[in-house]
Amino acid sequence: MTPRVLFIRNEHMATEALLGEAFAECGFDIDTFDVVPAERVDSPAGDVTFPDPAGYDVIVPLGARWPVYDDALRKTWVGAEMEMVRRAADAGVGVLGICFGGQLLAQAFGGSVSRSDSPEIGWYDVATDDAELVPGGPWFQWHFDRWTLPPGATEIARTAQASQAFVLGRSLALQFHPELDSALLEGWLGDDRDGEVVGTGRSHDELRLRTKELADDAAVRVRALVRGFLDRVVRAEPAT
């Protein structure tokens, strides 16, 4: 039977991009689920019924512009999404959390998420303890929050500012954005209404140039990351 992956698009600007290509190359059928449509970006709270994770081999909660600890969101769809990833874990379904999705994993399993001392926007070198699972090198970041590890998690990678990856059971949380390509970046820059990039001392053109320079190498590492996640995390034999 063909394996299935579900990408949770928490907002309209959060799409799977390079990750979709990598899972397709690994033989997966791809489904997507939209949480907050474009017309609700300014008032994102609301009830959402998520798909049953047991119908999939992998669930990928993607990024979002809001904090996972926002009280109104936790009482509505963020709380429901945390319950979905817990049910996925109970069913033995792999979960790959990306940025907001990684923070959601941390929060769902007993870690915490809070404002970071300094944001990371742009390409940052990520130090890894396991390059076959999470390749090191520059990865794209766009986040203001960071997690503390949930009980039982193993940290895999980090920058000076924040933890960047952890494994817990059949779940892998990533703080960075392996899915990013130039087209996705253009959408984010066009939606940078609050001037977040300039606020970090960078410019849109600088991010475009660095992405053009690094995109091909990052695309190779994305494919290695997905293969490592599938082989080492999702299909790993349970500990005895």
VENRALIN-V762281 format. One record per helix or strand of 3 or more residues. SS is the DSSP state (H for helix, E for strand). FROM is the first residue (numbers start at 1). TO is the last residue. If there is no record, write none. Layout:
[[SS FROM TO] [SS FROM TO]]
This chain:
[[E 4 11] [H 17 25] [E 29 36] [H 38 43] [H 53 55] [E 58 61] [H 71 74] [H 77 90] [E 94 98] [H 100 108] [E 112 128] [E 137 148] [E 154 158] [E 163 168] [E 171 174] [H 182 190] [H 196 199] [H 204 234]]
